[in-house]
Amino acid sequence: MPIRRRRPRRRLSPWAWITALTLGAVVVVAALAVRAEQAAQPKPTASASPSASPSPSAPVAVPDDSGTGRRIVYSLEQRRVWLVDSGKDARRTFTVWPGSVSPLPGTYTVTFRNASATGYDGVAIENVVYFATRSGVSIAFSNAEDGSSPPPASGVETGGIRVRGADGDAVWGFGTTGTTVSVVE
């Protein structure tokens, strides 16, 4: 019976270990640097706008024709949302990026919520709060998981009203199923 010879195990040289460990450390430091840079960036304020920031001393009032009581108010013209506990004062207000399909002015109710999904534009989204449909397209508030603002949808009908991450968290916490959504011009 022939004897099989074992091949000697190939061992990494000390330099190969040092190179691998150094490369791993560089990757970890780079990832931490990216996180630190993101954390150091100023967070948008409640009155921040995608194109221009209004003066912080001039709060944007809740539209008069938006109803009463606890509600989410969405202005098509101003591209702005208010979270209103009651009365005329908003708990929070912020600008949004509307989709290509907008709801008609009127009163709606939050009908469904989804913690995460993929938008019709292929973007991973979270804090999805559905409240209307138009022409078979679902309309909802949401934010992109990666924090990006959407480019204008080309040839795709989208009903996603995109918000910044912190604003998406606020809508998710405020807009429980059954919450009134008032859409105004």
ZIURTA-V220009 format. One record per backbone hydrogen bond with DSSP energy under -1.0 kcal/mol. CO is the residue of the C=O (numbers start at 1). NH is the residue of the N-H. Records with the same first field share a line. If there is no record, write none. Layout:
CO=NH  NH
//
This chain:
13=17
14=18
15=19
16=20
17=21
18=22
19=23
20=24
21=25
22=26
23=27
24=28
25=29
26=30
27=31
28=32
29=33
30=34
31=35
32=36
33=37
34=38
35=39
36=40
45=48
48=95
55=58
63=66
71=84
72=182
73=82
74=184
75=79  80
79=96
80=75
81=94
82=73
83=91  92
84=71
92=83
94=81
97=162
106=183
108=181
110=178
112=130
114=128
115=127
117=125
119=122
123=119
124=145
125=117
126=143
128=114
129=141
130=111  112
132=139
134=137
137=134
139=131  132
140=161
141=129
142=163
143=126
144=147
158=101
159=140
161=142
162=97
164=168
165=169
166=170
167=171
168=172
169=173
170=174
171=175
174=176
176=179
179=110
180=72
181=108
182=74
183=106
184=76
//
